[in-house]
């Protein structure tokens, strides 16, 4: 091996160790897909820009890869001579040219920010831009988010009527690998309600559904349970005897369980006598604001 090395050295006496190191530096091993490189904008073309990255040839930045924002002018955001980082999205072709992107970097950073916001329990304000039978879509800084029908705060038959509406939404799922961003208006509404509601407060909503154990009431985008035992001081054998879905209702907040995300309601505390809700519901609702003042004290005392 030593003889072979000496023979090679004798054949190429001008190729020093320093030359060999420089040759290695000139190799394009770092120019692989997924790598972040630094480059300087050289020229603008009709479909993109050429960027000097120190390789065999300039890298190409397509206009659509210049920003996550599609409404931009390349010349304005990347003037000639601009030096910055880029992400390689396509390996070198036969001429040694790479395709690079700023947009891909911005999207990656956006996913990271959204994961942080999900962990913090943040709420977003989004505008509904599309729909299908399963739910609606919205744009989140260039990413397409989906809000399932079951996670909309309002019950709407024709989802197209929500186009252009601005809503608050919480995170359901943030998955960069699957390119899945799911949001929930119901969770956001519940979180907002829970942060602002107080025990003993009177709410006004509608009967959303009837179950054997009670009625769910939608109010202000949130939902609360009016348990069958909290409807009246008198025994209620069937909820259908008192309510039907869609009925307006006023009730007092009995309890708020933030950990479980549950709101308990009561109309029992508004009654003047057992069974009044069965006999004179309209009077109860008409006087609900005044009666709630006394009910609030009863609810507060129940904690002690």
BALOBA-1460 file (C-alpha; in Angstrom, 3 decimals):
// residues 304
<rec num="1" residu="x" x="0.000" y="0.000" z="0.000"/>
<rec num="2" residu="x" x="2.897" y="2.310" z="0.861"/>
<rec num="3" residu="x" x="4.497" y="1.679" z="-2.558"/>
<rec num="4" residu="x" x="1.203" y="2.392" z="-4.284"/>
<rec num="5" residu="x" x="0.839" y="5.680" z="-2.386"/>
<rec num="6" residu="x" x="4.379" y="6.712" z="-3.301"/>
<rec num="7" residu="x" x="3.780" y="5.800" z="-6.945"/>
<rec num="8" residu="x" x="0.619" y="7.905" z="-7.025"/>
<rec num="9" residu="x" x="2.396" y="10.787" z="-5.388"/>
<rec num="10" residu="x" x="5.227" y="10.572" z="-7.890"/>
<rec num="11" residu="x" x="2.815" y="10.599" z="-10.801"/>
<rec num="12" residu="x" x="1.029" y="13.720" z="-9.418"/>
<rec num="13" residu="x" x="3.697" y="15.676" z="-7.567"/>
<rec num="14" residu="x" x="1.823" y="18.972" z="-8.056"/>
<rec num="15" residu="x" x="-1.355" y="17.745" z="-6.302"/>
<rec num="16" residu="x" x="-0.578" y="18.644" z="-2.691"/>
<rec num="17" residu="x" x="-2.543" y="17.849" z="0.475"/>
<rec num="18" residu="x" x="-3.823" y="21.433" z="0.385"/>
<rec num="19" residu="x" x="-5.050" y="20.955" z="-3.184"/>
<rec num="20" residu="x" x="-6.811" y="17.771" z="-2.137"/>
<rec num="21" residu="x" x="-8.612" y="19.560" z="0.736"/>
<rec num="22" residu="x" x="-9.741" y="22.339" z="-1.595"/>
<rec num="23" residu="x" x="-11.047" y="19.783" z="-4.057"/>
<rec num="24" residu="x" x="-13.131" y="18.203" z="-1.318"/>
<rec num="25" residu="x" x="-14.541" y="21.608" z="-0.349"/>
<rec num="26" residu="x" x="-15.643" y="22.156" z="-3.919"/>
<rec num="27" residu="x" x="-17.693" y="18.967" z="-3.963"/>
<rec num="28" residu="x" x="-21.451" y="19.515" z="-3.792"/>
<rec num="29" residu="x" x="-22.135" y="17.031" z="-0.993"/>
<rec num="30" residu="x" x="-23.976" y="19.726" z="0.994"/>
<rec num="31" residu="x" x="-26.250" y="20.461" z="-1.954"/>
<rec num="32" residu="x" x="-28.858" y="17.778" z="-1.290"/>
<rec num="33" residu="x" x="-32.634" y="17.971" z="-1.050"/>
<rec num="34" residu="x" x="-33.787" y="19.160" z="2.378"/>
<rec num="35" residu="x" x="-30.592" y="21.073" z="3.116"/>
<rec num="36" residu="x" x="-30.601" y="24.759" z="4.045"/>
<rec num="37" residu="x" x="-28.065" y="26.875" z="2.169"/>
<rec num="38" residu="x" x="-27.144" y="30.536" z="1.914"/>
<rec num="39" residu="x" x="-27.262" y="32.288" z="-1.446"/>
<rec num="40" residu="x" x="-27.303" y="35.677" z="-3.133"/>
<rec num="41" residu="x" x="-29.889" y="36.724" z="-5.730"/>
<rec num="42" residu="x" x="-28.168" y="37.271" z="-9.102"/>
<rec num="43" residu="x" x="-30.912" y="37.855" z="-11.679"/>
<rec num="44" residu="x" x="-34.679" y="38.001" z="-12.056"/>
<rec num="45" residu="x" x="-36.532" y="36.133" z="-14.790"/>
<rec num="46" residu="x" x="-40.195" y="36.051" z="-15.792"/>
<rec num="47" residu="x" x="-40.732" y="32.798" z="-13.868"/>
<rec num="48" residu="x" x="-38.299" y="33.150" z="-10.981"/>
<rec num="49" residu="x" x="-34.798" y="34.151" z="-9.927"/>
<rec num="50" residu="x" x="-31.293" y="32.729" z="-10.169"/>
<rec num="51" residu="x" x="-29.359" y="32.565" z="-6.929"/>
<rec num="52" residu="x" x="-25.609" y="32.149" z="-6.471"/>
<rec num="53" residu="x" x="-25.036" y="29.423" z="-3.879"/>
<rec num="54" residu="x" x="-21.374" y="28.760" z="-4.626"/>
<rec num="55" residu="x" x="-22.100" y="25.667" z="-6.682"/>
<rec num="56" residu="x" x="-21.266" y="24.698" z="-10.242"/>
<rec num="57" residu="x" x="-24.202" y="26.748" z="-11.465"/>
<rec num="58" residu="x" x="-26.736" y="29.161" z="-9.990"/>
<rec num="59" residu="x" x="-29.755" y="27.664" z="-8.220"/>
<rec num="60" residu="x" x="-33.251" y="28.463" z="-9.487"/>
<rec num="61" residu="x" x="-35.989" y="29.918" z="-7.292"/>
<rec num="62" residu="x" x="-39.421" y="29.636" z="-9.002"/>
<rec num="63" residu="x" x="-41.721" y="32.593" z="-8.345"/>
<rec num="64" residu="x" x="-44.284" y="30.358" z="-6.585"/>
<rec num="65" residu="x" x="-41.541" y="29.258" z="-4.159"/>
<rec num="66" residu="x" x="-40.549" y="32.806" z="-3.197"/>
<rec num="67" residu="x" x="-43.148" y="33.197" z="-0.439"/>
<rec num="68" residu="x" x="-46.065" y="31.522" z="1.310"/>
<rec num="69" residu="x" x="-47.982" y="34.628" z="0.215"/>
<rec num="70" residu="x" x="-49.016" y="34.218" z="-3.421"/>
<rec num="71" residu="x" x="-49.697" y="37.942" z="-3.909"/>
<rec num="72" residu="x" x="-46.107" y="39.171" z="-3.974"/>
<rec num="73" residu="x" x="-43.715" y="40.737" z="-6.483"/>
<rec num="74" residu="x" x="-40.430" y="38.849" z="-6.612"/>
<rec num="75" residu="x" x="-38.436" y="41.998" z="-7.360"/>
<rec num="76" residu="x" x="-39.814" y="43.681" z="-4.239"/>
<rec num="77" residu="x" x="-39.183" y="40.940" z="-1.688"/>
<rec num="78" residu="x" x="-35.901" y="39.735" z="-3.234"/>
<rec num="79" residu="x" x="-33.984" y="42.604" z="-4.857"/>
<rec num="80" residu="x" x="-30.787" y="41.795" z="-6.762"/>
<rec num="81" residu="x" x="-27.967" y="41.239" z="-4.270"/>
<rec num="82" residu="x" x="-30.218" y="39.980" z="-1.462"/>
<rec num="83" residu="x" x="-28.421" y="37.351" z="0.604"/>
<rec num="84" residu="x" x="-30.432" y="34.912" z="2.715"/>
<rec num="85" residu="x" x="-31.117" y="31.254" z="3.450"/>
<rec num="86" residu="x" x="-32.993" y="28.905" z="1.105"/>
<rec num="87" residu="x" x="-34.198" y="25.301" z="1.303"/>
<rec num="88" residu="x" x="-33.229" y="22.869" z="-1.471"/>
<rec num="89" residu="x" x="-36.389" y="21.179" z="-2.790"/>
<rec num="90" residu="x" x="-34.949" y="19.477" z="-5.902"/>
<rec num="91" residu="x" x="-31.551" y="17.854" z="-6.342"/>
<rec num="92" residu="x" x="-29.083" y="18.938" z="-9.009"/>
<rec num="93" residu="x" x="-29.931" y="18.182" z="-12.604"/>
<rec num="94" residu="x" x="-27.419" y="17.177" z="-15.315"/>
<rec num="95" residu="x" x="-26.155" y="20.770" z="-15.432"/>
<rec num="96" residu="x" x="-25.661" y="20.911" z="-11.682"/>
<rec num="97" residu="x" x="-28.620" y="23.227" z="-11.124"/>
<rec num="98" residu="x" x="-30.734" y="23.018" z="-7.955"/>
<rec num="99" residu="x" x="-34.282" y="24.216" z="-7.307"/>
<rec num="100" residu="x" x="-34.619" y="26.136" z="-4.052"/>
<rec num="101" residu="x" x="-37.464" y="27.579" z="-2.003"/>
<rec num="102" residu="x" x="-38.304" y="30.171" z="0.634"/>
<rec num="103" residu="x" x="-41.953" y="29.120" z="0.770"/>
<rec num="104" residu="x" x="-41.076" y="25.599" z="1.975"/>
<rec num="105" residu="x" x="-39.026" y="27.082" z="4.811"/>
<rec num="106" residu="x" x="-41.857" y="29.412" z="5.798"/>
<rec num="107" residu="x" x="-44.360" y="26.526" z="5.806"/>
<rec num="108" residu="x" x="-42.091" y="24.435" z="8.027"/>
<rec num="109" residu="x" x="-41.716" y="27.355" z="10.452"/>
<rec num="110" residu="x" x="-45.497" y="27.889" z="10.351"/>
<rec num="111" residu="x" x="-46.195" y="24.276" z="11.369"/>
<rec num="112" residu="x" x="-43.818" y="24.724" z="14.302"/>
<rec num="113" residu="x" x="-45.621" y="27.910" z="15.416"/>
<rec num="114" residu="x" x="-49.018" y="26.194" z="15.112"/>
<rec num="115" residu="x" x="-47.839" y="23.274" z="17.245"/>
<rec num="116" residu="x" x="-46.738" y="25.756" z="19.895"/>
<rec num="117" residu="x" x="-50.092" y="27.537" z="19.737"/>
<rec num="118" residu="x" x="-51.907" y="24.212" z="20.070"/>
<rec num="119" residu="x" x="-49.876" y="23.405" z="23.187"/>
<rec num="120" residu="x" x="-50.743" y="26.846" z="24.592"/>
<rec num="121" residu="x" x="-54.461" y="26.312" z="23.935"/>
<rec num="122" residu="x" x="-54.632" y="29.377" z="21.690"/>
<rec num="123" residu="x" x="-57.713" y="30.359" z="19.677"/>
<rec num="124" residu="x" x="-57.467" y="31.530" z="16.050"/>
<rec num="125" residu="x" x="-59.668" y="33.898" z="14.107"/>
<rec num="126" residu="x" x="-60.255" y="32.416" z="10.635"/>
<rec num="127" residu="x" x="-62.483" y="33.147" z="7.657"/>
<rec num="128" residu="x" x="-64.432" y="30.284" z="6.087"/>
<rec num="129" residu="x" x="-63.438" y="29.938" z="2.444"/>
<rec num="130" residu="x" x="-64.838" y="26.591" z="1.285"/>
<rec num="131" residu="x" x="-67.105" y="23.700" z="2.193"/>
<rec num="132" residu="x" x="-68.014" y="20.083" z="1.515"/>
<rec num="133" residu="x" x="-70.569" y="17.765" z="3.080"/>
<rec num="134" residu="x" x="-68.189" y="16.982" z="5.940"/>
<rec num="135" residu="x" x="-67.446" y="20.523" z="7.034"/>
<rec num="136" residu="x" x="-65.815" y="23.796" z="6.036"/>
<rec num="137" residu="x" x="-62.316" y="24.965" z="5.173"/>
<rec num="138" residu="x" x="-60.378" y="28.066" z="6.097"/>
<rec num="139" residu="x" x="-56.971" y="29.557" z="5.329"/>
<rec num="140" residu="x" x="-54.428" y="29.758" z="8.153"/>
<rec num="141" residu="x" x="-51.447" y="31.816" z="6.960"/>
<rec num="142" residu="x" x="-51.376" y="29.902" z="3.682"/>
<rec num="143" residu="x" x="-52.268" y="26.461" z="5.077"/>
<rec num="144" residu="x" x="-55.647" y="24.850" z="4.431"/>
<rec num="145" residu="x" x="-57.478" y="24.057" z="7.657"/>
<rec num="146" residu="x" x="-60.579" y="21.869" z="7.968"/>
<rec num="147" residu="x" x="-63.385" y="22.319" z="10.504"/>
<rec num="148" residu="x" x="-65.645" y="19.221" z="10.710"/>
<rec num="149" residu="x" x="-69.380" y="19.881" z="10.655"/>
<rec num="150" residu="x" x="-69.637" y="18.399" z="14.164"/>
<rec num="151" residu="x" x="-67.191" y="21.032" z="15.428"/>
<rec num="152" residu="x" x="-69.116" y="24.039" z="14.142"/>
<rec num="153" residu="x" x="-70.792" y="25.997" z="16.916"/>
<rec num="154" residu="x" x="-73.919" y="26.521" z="14.869"/>
<rec num="155" residu="x" x="-76.138" y="23.898" z="13.269"/>
<rec num="156" residu="x" x="-76.498" y="24.798" z="9.597"/>
<rec num="157" residu="x" x="-77.999" y="22.601" z="6.885"/>
<rec num="158" residu="x" x="-76.441" y="24.477" z="3.971"/>
<rec num="159" residu="x" x="-72.781" y="25.072" z="4.805"/>
<rec num="160" residu="x" x="-72.407" y="27.371" z="1.797"/>
<rec num="161" residu="x" x="-74.277" y="30.011" z="3.811"/>
<rec num="162" residu="x" x="-71.190" y="30.254" z="6.045"/>
<rec num="163" residu="x" x="-68.877" y="31.340" z="3.214"/>
<rec num="164" residu="x" x="-66.976" y="34.477" z="4.193"/>
<rec num="165" residu="x" x="-67.950" y="34.211" z="7.860"/>
<rec num="166" residu="x" x="-65.189" y="34.940" z="10.388"/>
<rec num="167" residu="x" x="-65.123" y="32.589" z="13.366"/>
<rec num="168" residu="x" x="-62.934" y="31.731" z="16.347"/>
<rec num="169" residu="x" x="-61.487" y="28.229" z="16.288"/>
<rec num="170" residu="x" x="-59.307" y="26.088" z="18.552"/>
<rec num="171" residu="x" x="-56.870" y="23.377" z="17.460"/>
<rec num="172" residu="x" x="-58.015" y="19.769" z="17.121"/>
<rec num="173" residu="x" x="-55.010" y="18.303" z="15.295"/>
<rec num="174" residu="x" x="-51.747" y="19.709" z="13.946"/>
<rec num="175" residu="x" x="-49.879" y="17.085" z="11.884"/>
<rec num="176" residu="x" x="-47.203" y="18.347" z="9.497"/>
<rec num="177" residu="x" x="-46.328" y="14.869" z="8.171"/>
<rec num="178" residu="x" x="-49.925" y="14.194" z="7.119"/>
<rec num="179" residu="x" x="-50.455" y="17.832" z="6.132"/>
<rec num="180" residu="x" x="-53.491" y="17.819" z="8.412"/>
<rec num="181" residu="x" x="-54.733" y="20.892" z="10.250"/>
<rec num="182" residu="x" x="-58.061" y="20.390" z="12.032"/>
<rec num="183" residu="x" x="-59.849" y="23.146" z="13.939"/>
<rec num="184" residu="x" x="-62.913" y="23.355" z="16.168"/>
<rec num="185" residu="x" x="-65.269" y="26.285" z="16.579"/>
<rec num="186" residu="x" x="-67.140" y="24.460" z="19.355"/>
<rec num="187" residu="x" x="-64.032" y="24.019" z="21.513"/>
<rec num="188" residu="x" x="-63.125" y="27.675" z="21.039"/>
<rec num="189" residu="x" x="-66.642" y="28.801" z="21.936"/>
<rec num="190" residu="x" x="-66.668" y="26.561" z="25.005"/>
<rec num="191" residu="x" x="-63.282" y="27.866" z="26.136"/>
<rec num="192" residu="x" x="-64.450" y="31.465" z="25.682"/>
<rec num="193" residu="x" x="-67.689" y="30.779" z="27.520"/>
<rec num="194" residu="x" x="-65.940" y="29.070" z="30.395"/>
<rec num="195" residu="x" x="-63.510" y="31.906" z="30.835"/>
<rec num="196" residu="x" x="-66.312" y="34.472" z="31.001"/>
<rec num="197" residu="x" x="-69.150" y="32.543" z="32.688"/>
<rec num="198" residu="x" x="-69.838" y="32.673" z="36.418"/>
<rec num="199" residu="x" x="-71.935" y="30.373" z="38.577"/>
<rec num="200" residu="x" x="-75.412" y="31.780" z="39.086"/>
<rec num="201" residu="x" x="-75.348" y="33.649" z="35.770"/>
<rec num="202" residu="x" x="-78.450" y="33.536" z="33.574"/>
<rec num="203" residu="x" x="-77.864" y="32.320" z="30.013"/>
<rec num="204" residu="x" x="-80.210" y="32.399" z="27.051"/>
<rec num="205" residu="x" x="-80.083" y="29.746" z="24.353"/>
<rec num="206" residu="x" x="-81.991" y="27.059" z="22.493"/>
<rec num="207" residu="x" x="-82.655" y="23.367" z="23.135"/>
<rec num="208" residu="x" x="-80.146" y="21.603" z="20.849"/>
<rec num="209" residu="x" x="-80.980" y="17.982" z="21.672"/>
<rec num="210" residu="x" x="-82.965" y="15.838" z="24.095"/>
<rec num="211" residu="x" x="-81.473" y="12.801" z="25.819"/>
<rec num="212" residu="x" x="-82.947" y="10.442" z="28.431"/>
<rec num="213" residu="x" x="-80.810" y="12.144" z="31.099"/>
<rec num="214" residu="x" x="-81.433" y="15.766" z="30.104"/>
<rec num="215" residu="x" x="-81.372" y="18.484" z="27.460"/>
<rec num="216" residu="x" x="-78.347" y="20.060" z="25.798"/>
<rec num="217" residu="x" x="-78.631" y="23.824" z="25.444"/>
<rec num="218" residu="x" x="-76.668" y="25.839" z="22.883"/>
<rec num="219" residu="x" x="-75.850" y="29.399" z="23.906"/>
<rec num="220" residu="x" x="-73.298" y="31.854" z="22.617"/>
<rec num="221" residu="x" x="-71.582" y="29.104" z="20.624"/>
<rec num="222" residu="x" x="-71.132" y="26.920" z="23.728"/>
<rec num="223" residu="x" x="-73.205" y="24.009" z="25.017"/>
<rec num="224" residu="x" x="-74.464" y="23.191" z="28.496"/>
<rec num="225" residu="x" x="-76.369" y="20.288" z="30.020"/>
<rec num="226" residu="x" x="-79.723" y="20.850" z="31.678"/>
<rec num="227" residu="x" x="-79.967" y="17.571" z="33.613"/>
<rec num="228" residu="x" x="-83.443" y="16.104" z="33.992"/>
<rec num="229" residu="x" x="-83.148" y="16.477" z="37.786"/>
<rec num="230" residu="x" x="-82.397" y="20.205" z="37.373"/>
<rec num="231" residu="x" x="-85.403" y="21.030" z="35.209"/>
<rec num="232" residu="x" x="-87.989" y="21.197" z="37.982"/>
<rec num="233" residu="x" x="-88.481" y="20.731" z="41.712"/>
<rec num="234" residu="x" x="-91.167" y="18.301" z="40.652"/>
<rec num="235" residu="x" x="-90.495" y="14.899" z="39.027"/>
<rec num="236" residu="x" x="-90.173" y="14.989" z="35.234"/>
<rec num="237" residu="x" x="-91.035" y="11.683" z="33.601"/>
<rec num="238" residu="x" x="-90.350" y="12.693" z="29.988"/>
<rec num="239" residu="x" x="-88.391" y="15.633" z="28.593"/>
<rec num="240" residu="x" x="-90.790" y="15.817" z="25.649"/>
<rec num="241" residu="x" x="-93.443" y="16.988" z="28.098"/>
<rec num="242" residu="x" x="-91.441" y="20.163" z="28.706"/>
<rec num="243" residu="x" x="-89.260" y="20.913" z="25.670"/>
<rec num="244" residu="x" x="-88.775" y="20.228" z="22.025"/>
<rec num="245" residu="x" x="-85.605" y="20.789" z="19.970"/>
<rec num="246" residu="x" x="-85.301" y="24.428" z="18.898"/>
<rec num="247" residu="x" x="-87.217" y="25.856" z="21.853"/>
<rec num="248" residu="x" x="-85.758" y="29.057" z="23.350"/>
<rec num="249" residu="x" x="-84.713" y="28.639" z="26.955"/>
<rec num="250" residu="x" x="-83.266" y="30.643" z="29.814"/>
<rec num="251" residu="x" x="-81.341" y="28.816" z="32.521"/>
<rec num="252" residu="x" x="-78.939" y="29.459" z="35.368"/>
<rec num="253" residu="x" x="-75.327" y="28.270" z="35.313"/>
<rec num="254" residu="x" x="-75.135" y="25.714" z="38.105"/>
<rec num="255" residu="x" x="-71.539" y="24.549" z="37.717"/>
<rec num="256" residu="x" x="-68.492" y="25.014" z="35.448"/>
<rec num="257" residu="x" x="-66.033" y="22.128" z="35.103"/>
<rec num="258" residu="x" x="-63.166" y="23.582" z="33.087"/>
<rec num="259" residu="x" x="-61.072" y="20.432" z="33.326"/>
<rec num="260" residu="x" x="-63.769" y="18.304" z="31.694"/>
<rec num="261" residu="x" x="-65.148" y="21.123" z="29.574"/>
<rec num="262" residu="x" x="-68.654" y="20.797" z="31.007"/>
<rec num="263" residu="x" x="-71.267" y="23.412" z="31.902"/>
<rec num="264" residu="x" x="-74.208" y="22.387" z="34.105"/>
<rec num="265" residu="x" x="-77.452" y="24.374" z="33.900"/>
<rec num="266" residu="x" x="-80.625" y="24.604" z="35.953"/>
<rec num="267" residu="x" x="-84.170" y="25.888" z="35.474"/>
<rec num="268" residu="x" x="-85.278" y="24.336" z="38.770"/>
<rec num="269" residu="x" x="-83.807" y="27.279" z="40.693"/>
<rec num="270" residu="x" x="-86.081" y="29.647" z="38.733"/>
<rec num="271" residu="x" x="-89.295" y="27.924" z="39.829"/>
<rec num="272" residu="x" x="-91.537" y="29.538" z="42.490"/>
<rec num="273" residu="x" x="-93.193" y="26.189" z="43.219"/>
<rec num="274" residu="x" x="-92.582" y="22.544" z="42.208"/>
<rec num="275" residu="x" x="-93.776" y="21.788" z="38.695"/>
<rec num="276" residu="x" x="-94.200" y="25.439" z="37.632"/>
<rec num="277" residu="x" x="-92.173" y="24.812" z="34.461"/>
<rec num="278" residu="x" x="-94.798" y="22.245" z="33.398"/>
<rec num="279" residu="x" x="-97.726" y="24.539" z="34.091"/>
<rec num="280" residu="x" x="-96.476" y="28.023" z="33.253"/>
<rec num="281" residu="x" x="-93.174" y="27.954" z="31.358"/>
<rec num="282" residu="x" x="-93.869" y="31.255" z="29.583"/>
<rec num="283" residu="x" x="-94.204" y="33.175" z="32.865"/>
<rec num="284" residu="x" x="-91.017" y="31.589" z="34.194"/>
<rec num="285" residu="x" x="-89.075" y="32.665" z="31.117"/>
<rec num="286" residu="x" x="-90.584" y="36.165" z="31.133"/>
<rec num="287" residu="x" x="-89.525" y="36.669" z="34.764"/>
<rec num="288" residu="x" x="-86.222" y="34.782" z="34.447"/>
<rec num="289" residu="x" x="-83.935" y="37.843" z="34.786"/>
<rec num="290" residu="x" x="-85.546" y="38.938" z="38.056"/>
<rec num="291" residu="x" x="-85.784" y="35.398" z="39.444"/>
<rec num="292" residu="x" x="-82.137" y="34.739" z="38.531"/>
<rec num="293" residu="x" x="-81.013" y="37.356" z="41.071"/>
<rec num="294" residu="x" x="-82.367" y="35.212" z="43.901"/>
<rec num="295" residu="x" x="-81.238" y="32.019" z="42.166"/>
<rec num="296" residu="x" x="-77.661" y="33.291" z="42.010"/>
<rec num="297" residu="x" x="-77.558" y="33.467" z="45.809"/>
<rec num="298" residu="x" x="-78.948" y="29.924" z="46.091"/>
<rec num="299" residu="x" x="-76.301" y="28.599" z="43.691"/>
<rec num="300" residu="x" x="-73.521" y="30.464" z="45.515"/>
<rec num="301" residu="x" x="-74.722" y="29.109" z="48.896"/>
<rec num="302" residu="x" x="-74.661" y="25.566" z="47.496"/>
<rec num="303" residu="x" x="-70.847" y="25.758" z="47.530"/>
<rec num="304" residu="x" x="-70.771" y="26.181" z="51.291"/>
